[in-house]
Amino acid sequence: MDISQSVICRILELCDERQLSINALSHASGITQSTLSDIVNGSTRNTGIITINKICQGLGISVRSFFDSELFDQLEDDI
């Protein structure tokens, strides 16, 4: 799994834990629904740290907590 796929899985995992839809996360994070949908659908492959920080704020977690997942332990090269 590459980092883009790991970010998608982590966002969906955290939304599921909190019973949040992508639309609800969009409102909570201040990110447009289309941008967030592009991220989770894989259309956007390089999600920036500022966007991830906004997602974390919407989820009520730190960036450190976002990346504290086994999903990020063994990433394939993104080349």
Buried (B, 14 or more C-beta within 10 A) or exposed (E): EEBBBBBBBBBEEBBEEBEBEBEBBBEBBEBEBEBBBBBBEEEBBEBEEEBBBBBBBBBEBEEEEBBEEEBBEEEEEEE
